[in-house]
Amino acid sequence: MDLLDKINSPQDLKKIERSKLPQLAHEIRRTIVEVVSKTGGHLASSLGAVELAIAIHYVFDSPRDKVIWDVGHQAYAHKLLTGRRDAFHTLRQHGGISGFTKLNESRYDAFTTGHSSTSISAGLGIACAKKLKQERSKVIAVIGDGSMTAGLAYEAMNQAGDTHKDKDLIVILNDNDMSISKNVGAISSLLSRTFSTGKLQAWKKEFGEFLKSLPKIGNNVYQLAKRSEDSFKAFVTPGMLFEAFNFDYFGPIDGHNLSHLISILYNIKQLEEPVLLHVTTTKGKGYRQAEQNPTYFHGVGCFDIATGTCKPRPAGSAPSYTEIFGRTMVELGSRDRRIIAVTAAMPEGTGLTGFAEKFPERFFDVGIAEQHGVTFAAGMATEGFKPVVAIYSTFLQRAYDQIIHDVCIERLPVVFAIDRGGLVGEDGPTHHGQFDLSYLRALPNMVIMAPRDENELRRMLLTAVEYDGPIALRYPRGKAEGVPLDDEIRPLPIGKGKVLTRGADVVIFAIGNMVSVAVAAAEQLKHEAIEATVVDCRFVKPLDHELIIKLAETIPNLITVEENVLQGGFGSAILELLADRQVQYSRLKRIGLPDTFVEHGSQPVLRSKYGLTAESITSAAINMVASDKGSYPLRMAGISSHTS
């Protein structure tokens, strides 16, 4: 590791001879594979961008020149080259460095990029700000080909090429013909079109010199041929798209040829207008298993380097909620041909590969275009179909306007299958699904439910596809509870909860994956001679008004538990109900996520820190009951500042 050990900043990188840079790339790849095999992370995408990171920092002057990585999960080499080598083993661990670029982590991270397709917009904003401050430096936006399927990228290019032609903005398109899953769409097909650039350029040069050697008429013919060649190139290369946005287009070039990359970046650096450099790379480059299966190694857990295999799931362990959702979609899709599956570049992540294989004509992957996906589903709903839009909670936020205007206003029967609801773990604040209960609860006509286990998930999915209106089904990341599944799936009555345990001292209203935690707390409370009623509310909207009011009027201590931010969430809904109905109750505590963006870390670590455990609920209940006896506070252990 001689070369990498010497690099603590891009300035150290510039001292290395160009001939030795391929060895540095090898060392970086080895480090990335070794660390990710222990921490998990986004392996294939970062392995494919190693030479790109080296070349950018070799040519440009970061942090004066701003480099934006889109998406940030391809930036592991960038982190190693910018002073984070010694901390790299803490990647994605609680208290360690992020798996994405973050403004507050390093001065070399120009923008926080956990979601895709933002780099050109942010880069143009930075470039315009630099112009206003009369600062001369470059802005480099590195964007993956998957990110280029989103409309935001083209909105930014439209502005940059039209009104900001004098801005020093360089867009580097990292084209590996694959984002997370196989890319879809006409733009992806265009970017994947290849031709022999070497032969074309050699022929053009030779023929041009021949024409110019002729008398005057030859020069005229040369100019005509030049215009014809430009028109021809526009139709056979991806350049036509970007030239239409007034970007100077270069490429495609081999993104693993360091000498070529560095040379062309030095040339591009001299230009003072929007430029797009198109590089082709191999996802998973340098690690055979990742090259052969880049989808699996896009986001991977701990694995054995020699074989590439992850630790097998223990025999008899429960499947994940995502797997149960996918299987149930196939089962329901076999019964009802109106059921349509829609996802945004995440068929594997959302568990829909089985549905896609069995019903390809009813499966639609819209690319990284959540806004379009929701409105597309709304269009299908107007024609009598039952579209199920399966999108992670964090990504569904991108389509909020479409949910309101194109689905809820007309009360169209679109099902939102919201995966990764709650804390997702090591991907951190850009990926936690901590807001969906709040932002969906505000919408008229929307029904929101969350299952306590996999059997309830199946029942809720059937309920959703049979419901004639907008409905959201929210479930967490990770394995399910391991309960037996009913032979026959039965729908649930809308807005009805279920009492799981009964006790007269405290009632715990819980939703989703917090129900099992509440039941465990009730068991602990028995040892304290406290009897708890636990309610699986099932629905956040509409609430079971009759059940909640009856319990609030008869049991003095109320606790609500949710894996969502407190403001506007499930607990707020119950508070509002009791206030609106003027129900008199003694005490109510809400337990949920605080008014902050939760950091990255494992799910158990984060749940413990933020009080989403049986122990925290138990302590809260003990303190409430103790206040009845005049001895408050009996205990404070486990009570966090986010309870109210």
WOVENUR-V825668 format. One record per pair of residues at least 4 apart in sequence whose C-alpha atoms are under 6 Angstrom apart, sorted by the first residue. I is the first residue (numbers start at 0). J is the second residue. D is the distance in Angstrom with one decimal. If there is no record, write none. Layout:
BEGIN
((I	J	D) (I	J	D))
END
This chain:
BEGIN
((0	4	5.9) (2	23	5.9) (6	11	5.1) (6	12	5.9) (7	82	4.5) (8	80	5.8) (8	81	4.6) (8	82	5.3) (9	56	5.7) (13	57	5.4) (31	35	6.0) (32	36	5.9) (34	88	5.7) (35	39	4.7) (35	40	5.6) (36	301	4.7) (36	302	4.9) (37	301	5.0) (38	301	5.9) (39	299	5.4) (39	300	4.0) (39	301	4.8) (40	298	5.3) (40	299	5.5) (41	72	5.9) (41	297	5.1) (41	298	4.4) (42	296	5.7) (42	297	5.7) (43	282	5.2) (43	283	3.8) (43	289	5.8) (43	293	5.7) (43	296	5.4) (43	297	5.1) (44	73	5.0) (44	282	5.4) (45	73	4.0) (45	74	5.9) (45	75	5.7) (46	283	5.0) (46	284	5.4) (47	280	5.9) (47	281	5.4) (47	282	4.5) (47	283	5.3) (47	284	5.0) (49	76	5.5) (50	255	5.6) (52	77	5.5) (53	57	5.9) (54	261	5.3) (55	59	5.8) (60	64	5.2) (62	107	5.1) (64	136	5.3) (64	137	4.8) (64	138	5.8) (65	109	5.6) (65	138	4.8) (66	109	5.9) (66	139	4.8) (66	140	6.0) (67	109	5.7) (67	118	6.0) (67	140	4.8) (68	141	5.0) (69	115	5.8) (69	118	5.6) (69	141	5.7) (69	142	4.6) (70	112	5.7) (70	115	5.0) (71	99	4.4) (71	100	5.1) (71	112	5.1) (71	113	5.9) (72	99	5.1) (78	83	5.6) (79	83	5.3) (79	84	4.6) (83	87	5.9) (89	95	4.6) (89	96	5.9) (90	95	5.8) (90	96	5.0) (90	97	6.0) (91	96	5.9) (91	97	5.1) (91	98	5.3) (91	425	5.1) (92	600	5.2) (93	599	5.8) (93	600	4.0) (99	113	6.0) (100	108	5.7) (100	111	5.2) (100	112	5.8) (101	108	5.8) (101	111	4.3) (102	108	5.4) (102	110	5.4) (102	111	5.4) (113	429	5.2) (115	146	5.4) (116	146	4.7) (116	152	5.5) (118	122	5.7) (118	140	5.5) (119	123	5.9) (119	140	5.9) (119	155	5.8) (120	155	4.9) (129	133	6.0) (129	134	5.1) (137	167	5.3) (138	168	5.1) (139	169	4.8) (139	170	5.8) (140	170	4.8) (141	170	6.0) (141	171	4.7) (142	172	5.1) (142	173	5.9) (143	172	5.8) (143	173	4.7) (144	173	6.0) (144	174	4.9) (145	178	4.3) (148	367	5.8) (149	367	5.3) (149	368	5.1) (153	157	5.9) (156	160	5.9) (157	244	5.8) (158	162	5.9) (159	163	4.8) (160	164	5.5) (160	244	5.1) (160	245	4.7) (160	246	6.0) (164	272	5.2) (165	272	4.9) (166	272	5.4) (167	271	5.1) (167	272	5.4) (168	273	4.9) (169	273	5.9) (169	274	4.8) (169	275	5.9) (170	275	4.6) (171	275	5.7) (171	276	4.8) (171	277	6.0) (172	277	4.8) (173	278	5.4) (174	278	5.9) (174	279	4.7) (175	279	5.7) (175	280	4.9) (175	281	5.4) (177	181	5.0) (177	182	5.2) (179	294	5.9) (180	294	5.9) (183	187	6.0) (183	366	5.8) (189	237	5.8) (190	237	5.5) (196	200	5.9) (202	206	5.9) (203	207	5.9) (210	217	5.2) (210	221	5.5) (211	217	5.9) (211	218	5.1) (213	217	4.6) (221	225	6.0) (224	228	5.9) (228	232	6.0) (232	236	5.7) (233	239	4.3) (238	242	5.8) (238	248	5.7) (241	246	5.6) (242	246	5.1) (246	273	5.2) (246	274	5.1) (247	274	4.6) (248	275	4.9) (249	276	4.9) (250	276	5.9) (250	277	4.8) (251	277	4.7) (251	278	5.2) (252	278	4.8) (253	278	5.8) (253	279	5.3) (254	278	4.9) (254	279	5.1) (254	280	5.1) (257	261	6.0) (264	268	5.9) (283	289	4.5) (283	290	4.4) (284	290	5.8) (288	307	5.9) (289	293	5.0) (289	296	5.6) (293	297	5.8) (301	309	5.9) (302	307	5.8) (302	308	5.3) (302	309	4.1) (303	307	5.2) (303	308	5.5) (317	478	5.9) (317	479	5.7) (317	481	4.6) (318	478	5.4) (318	479	6.0) (319	477	5.3) (319	478	3.7) (319	479	5.1) (320	478	5.9) (320	479	5.3) (321	350	5.4) (322	350	5.6) (325	350	4.6) (325	351	5.2) (328	332	5.7) (329	354	5.2) (332	338	5.7) (337	384	4.6) (337	385	5.4) (338	385	4.6) (338	386	5.8) (339	361	5.1) (339	385	5.9) (339	386	4.4) (339	387	5.9) (340	362	4.9) (340	386	5.8) (340	387	5.0) (341	363	4.8) (341	364	5.9) (341	388	4.7) (342	364	5.0) (342	388	5.9) (342	389	5.2) (343	364	5.6) (343	365	5.2) (343	366	4.8) (343	367	5.2) (343	369	5.8) (344	364	5.8) (344	366	4.4) (344	367	5.4) (345	349	5.9) (346	351	4.9) (346	352	5.5) (347	352	5.7) (354	358	5.7) (355	359	4.8) (355	362	5.3) (365	372	5.9) (369	398	5.6) (370	398	4.3) (371	375	5.8) (374	405	5.9) (376	386	5.7) (377	406	5.8) (379	384	5.8) (380	384	4.9) (380	385	5.9) (386	413	5.5) (387	414	4.6) (387	415	6.0) (388	414	6.0) (388	415	4.9) (388	416	5.8) (389	416	4.6) (390	395	5.9) (390	417	5.6) (391	417	5.4) (391	418	4.6) (391	419	5.5) (392	417	5.3) (392	418	5.9) (392	419	5.9) (392	420	5.5) (392	432	4.9) (393	430	5.4) (393	432	5.1) (401	405	5.1) (402	406	5.2) (403	407	5.0) (404	408	5.6) (406	410	5.9) (406	411	5.2) (407	444	5.9) (410	468	5.1) (410	469	5.9) (411	468	5.0) (411	469	5.7) (412	467	5.1) (412	468	3.9) (412	469	4.9) (413	469	5.0) (414	470	5.1) (414	471	5.8) (415	471	4.5) (416	472	5.0) (417	472	5.9) (417	473	4.6) (418	474	5.5) (419	432	6.0) (419	475	4.6) (419	476	4.5) (420	432	4.5) (420	473	5.8) (420	474	5.3) (420	475	4.7) (421	432	4.5) (421	433	4.8) (421	562	5.2) (421	563	5.9) (422	431	4.9) (423	431	5.2) (423	476	5.9) (424	599	5.9) (424	600	5.1) (424	601	4.5) (424	602	4.7) (425	599	4.7) (425	600	4.6) (425	601	5.5) (426	430	5.9) (426	599	5.8) (427	598	5.2) (427	599	3.7) (428	596	5.5) (428	597	5.4) (428	598	5.5) (433	563	4.5) (433	564	5.7) (434	563	5.9) (434	564	6.0) (435	439	5.8) (436	440	5.8) (436	568	5.5) (437	567	4.7) (437	568	4.5) (445	469	5.2) (445	470	5.6) (446	470	4.6) (446	540	5.3) (447	470	5.9) (447	471	4.8) (447	538	5.8) (447	539	5.4) (447	540	5.1) (448	472	5.2) (448	537	5.6) (448	538	4.3) (448	539	5.8) (449	472	5.8) (449	473	4.9) (449	474	6.0) (449	511	4.6) (449	537	5.6) (450	455	5.1) (450	456	5.2) (450	511	4.7) (451	511	4.5) (451	512	5.1) (451	514	5.7) (452	480	5.5) (453	479	5.9) (454	484	5.2) (455	459	6.0) (458	488	5.7) (458	489	5.6) (458	490	5.1) (459	463	6.0) (461	490	5.7) (462	490	4.7) (462	491	5.9) (494	538	5.5) (494	541	5.0) (494	542	5.4) (494	543	5.3) (495	543	5.0) (496	535	5.7) (496	536	4.1) (496	537	5.4) (496	543	5.9) (497	534	5.7) (497	535	5.2) (498	533	6.0) (498	534	4.4) (499	533	5.5) (499	534	5.8) (500	532	5.0) (500	533	5.1) (501	531	5.9) (501	532	4.0) (502	530	4.2) (502	531	4.2) (502	532	4.6) (503	530	5.9) (503	554	5.8) (504	530	5.4) (504	531	5.8) (505	531	4.9) (505	556	4.7) (505	557	5.9) (506	531	5.5) (506	532	4.5) (506	533	5.8) (506	557	5.1) (507	533	4.8) (507	558	4.7) (507	559	5.8) (508	534	4.9) (508	559	4.7) (509	513	5.8) (509	514	5.0) (509	535	5.4) (509	559	5.8) (509	560	4.9) (510	514	5.7) (510	535	5.9) (510	536	5.7) (510	537	5.9) (510	561	5.8) (513	561	6.0) (514	535	6.0) (516	613	5.2) (519	613	5.8) (520	613	4.4) (520	617	5.3) (521	531	5.5) (524	529	5.2) (525	529	5.3) (538	542	5.7) (539	569	5.8) (544	548	6.0) (550	554	5.8) (555	585	5.1) (556	586	5.1) (557	587	4.5) (558	587	5.6) (558	588	4.8) (558	589	5.8) (559	570	5.4) (559	589	4.8) (559	590	5.9) (560	590	4.8) (560	591	5.9) (561	591	5.1) (562	591	5.6) (563	591	5.8) (563	592	5.5) (564	591	5.8) (564	592	4.4) (564	593	5.8) (565	591	5.4) (565	592	5.8) (567	571	5.3) (570	589	5.7) (575	579	5.9) (577	581	5.8) (577	582	5.1) (588	643	5.0) (589	642	5.4) (589	643	5.0) (590	642	4.8) (593	641	4.9) (602	606	6.0) (606	610	5.9) (606	611	4.8) (610	615	5.3) (615	637	4.5) (615	638	5.9) (621	625	5.9) (622	632	5.5) (622	633	5.6) (622	634	5.9) (625	630	5.4) (625	631	5.3) (626	630	5.6) (626	631	4.4))
END
